Amino acid sequence: MQLISELRASPFKQFVYMFVVTVAIQTLHMVEHVAQVFQKFVLNYSYAHGLIGSLDLEQVHFTFNLLYLGALIYVTLGWLSFGRRVCRQEKMLGALLIGTVMVQGYHMVEHSARLVQFLNTGLQGTPGLLGGHFDGVIFHAFMNTAVYLPALVVFVCSGMHRQIFKRDYSVW
């Protein structure tokens, strides 16, 4: 219960917690993509579905990436409000987050196309737009890396990771 009351206490705390959750969840998502690459190129699986293969569905990917886009937008808006409290490079790191939101926006276009293709064909693992021109496992691992690493860089380089256990935010 105390965590819930702390979240209500400060918009800055909400921003810090959301940034932590966003980076943590995308880290787990990246583990799935690394597993897919390993399955396909090291184990030579014909279908690489990651560690949680039962969730390798177009509708799950669409929903996850839409939620990740929303989280990135929230974190970016929070950064634009609170970044100057966190570090001196707030403008450069803010630009990095804005660029990440734009790339994730395109990533959502890909997943929207894949979802439409799935709805039209009933087949899972549809190629999307650019995915039809590249290996799907590599293309999506690349797209997810492109929207993960910048957020992780901002999180670590800004010192946000040090804010996780800080109790007194009033000095900010």
C-alpha atoms as one frame of an Amber mdcrd trajectory, in Angstrom:
protein
   0.000   0.000   0.000   2.840   2.398   0.723   4.075   2.133  -2.872   0.654
   3.206  -4.147   0.578   6.202  -1.804   4.127   7.107  -2.878   3.089   7.016
  -6.536   0.305   9.490  -5.796   2.672  11.755  -3.911   4.900  12.959  -6.706
   4.720  13.180 -10.492   8.510  12.854 -10.503   8.284   9.542  -8.641   5.679
   8.351 -11.123   8.062   9.232 -13.945  10.973   7.402 -12.277   8.907   4.260
 -11.638   7.461   4.271 -15.154  10.927   4.626 -16.655  12.137   1.666 -14.552
   9.170  -0.481 -15.574   9.525   0.485 -19.252  13.225  -0.417 -19.388  12.710
  -3.630 -17.364   9.871  -4.922 -19.525  11.672  -4.110 -22.778  14.767  -5.862
 -21.390  12.688  -9.020 -20.946  11.280  -8.546 -24.442  14.828  -8.326 -25.788
  15.624 -11.651 -24.113  12.841 -13.135 -26.252  14.390 -11.697 -29.424  17.857
 -12.948 -28.488  16.312 -16.380 -27.893  14.651 -16.273 -31.319  17.933 -15.350
 -33.026  19.705 -18.144 -31.115  17.000 -20.662 -32.001  17.061 -19.772 -35.681
  20.765 -19.317 -36.337  22.473 -21.513 -33.733  19.948 -24.294 -33.141  18.683
 -24.119 -36.760  15.006 -24.236 -35.771  12.742 -23.753 -38.766  10.365 -21.695
 -36.587  11.976 -19.600 -33.854   9.308 -18.592 -31.342  11.466 -17.535 -28.373
  11.115 -18.721 -24.793   7.381 -18.072 -24.539   6.393 -19.485 -27.921   2.698
 -19.656 -27.100   2.641 -15.833 -27.058   4.288 -15.498 -30.487   1.051 -14.249
 -32.045   0.413 -11.172 -34.188  -2.256  -9.841 -31.837   0.118 -10.183 -28.855
   2.961  -8.427 -30.708   0.615  -5.630 -31.779  -0.725  -5.122 -28.255   2.720
  -5.263 -26.629   4.217  -2.774 -29.085   1.261  -0.409 -28.719   1.711  -0.479
 -24.929   5.469   0.032 -25.332   4.823   3.032 -27.602   2.505   4.481 -24.942
   5.123   3.873 -22.246   7.834   5.527 -24.361   5.607   8.546 -24.956   4.911
   8.800 -21.215   8.621   8.486 -20.385   9.562  11.036 -23.055   7.005  13.545
 -21.804   8.247  12.911 -18.271  11.814  13.452 -19.448  10.843  16.738 -21.087
   9.338  17.810 -17.754  11.928  16.386 -15.343  15.072  15.702 -17.356  16.791
  18.874 -16.195  16.417  17.580 -12.613  18.221  14.376 -13.514  21.255  15.411
 -15.575  22.908  18.190 -17.528  22.574  16.473 -20.912  18.791  16.539 -20.725
  18.331  18.085 -24.188  20.526  15.579 -26.003  19.015  12.639 -24.110  15.527
  14.056 -24.664  16.210  14.174 -28.407  17.296  10.545 -28.202  14.006   9.619
 -26.534  12.004  11.577 -29.122  13.837   9.713 -31.883  13.069   6.432 -30.120
   9.363   7.296 -30.004   9.489   7.990 -33.743  11.174   4.647 -34.485   8.674
   2.842 -32.259   5.908   4.679 -34.114   7.191   3.135 -37.342   7.524  -0.206
 -35.561   3.796   0.080 -34.798   3.119   0.689 -38.502   4.896  -2.621 -39.197
   2.873  -4.430 -36.546  -0.337  -2.830 -37.784   0.409  -4.142 -41.280   1.208
  -7.562 -39.841  -2.044  -7.579 -37.885  -4.055  -6.640 -40.991  -2.253  -9.368
 -42.951  -3.082 -11.854 -40.188  -6.738 -10.810 -40.133  -6.934 -11.191 -43.930
  -5.171 -14.559 -44.125  -5.547 -16.147 -40.700  -1.823 -16.936 -40.801   0.546
 -16.106 -37.952   4.022 -14.799 -38.781   3.022 -12.423 -41.545   5.835 -10.266
 -42.985   4.508  -6.722 -42.540   5.870  -4.038 -44.867   9.668  -4.151 -44.748
   9.717  -7.503 -43.005   8.889  -9.135 -46.324  12.237  -7.959 -47.690  14.399
  -9.145 -44.786  14.617 -12.165 -42.533  11.743 -11.648 -40.067  13.650 -12.771
 -36.979  16.592 -10.475 -37.722  14.389  -7.555 -38.815  12.303  -7.587 -35.635
  15.311  -8.163 -33.407  16.867  -5.100 -35.068  13.686  -3.012 -34.680  13.378
  -3.922 -31.011  17.051  -3.201 -30.407  16.590   0.185 -32.091  13.842   1.098
 -29.604  15.513  -0.492 -26.588  19.117   0.673 -26.599  18.371   4.428 -26.736
  15.963   4.163 -23.786  18.537   2.103 -21.880  21.278   4.625 -22.720  19.154
   7.513 -21.438  18.244   5.544 -18.326  21.856   4.674 -17.452  23.720   7.755
 -18.752  21.354  10.134 -16.983  21.783   8.319 -13.685  18.089   7.384 -13.543
  19.119   3.969 -12.245  20.372   5.725  -9.086  16.926   7.225  -8.468  15.212
   3.871  -7.984  15.927   3.559  -4.265  16.180   7.241  -3.436  13.635   8.177
  -0.795  13.804  11.949  -0.688  12.766  13.522  -3.972  11.972  16.866  -2.384
  15.510  18.125  -3.038  14.836  17.874  -6.773
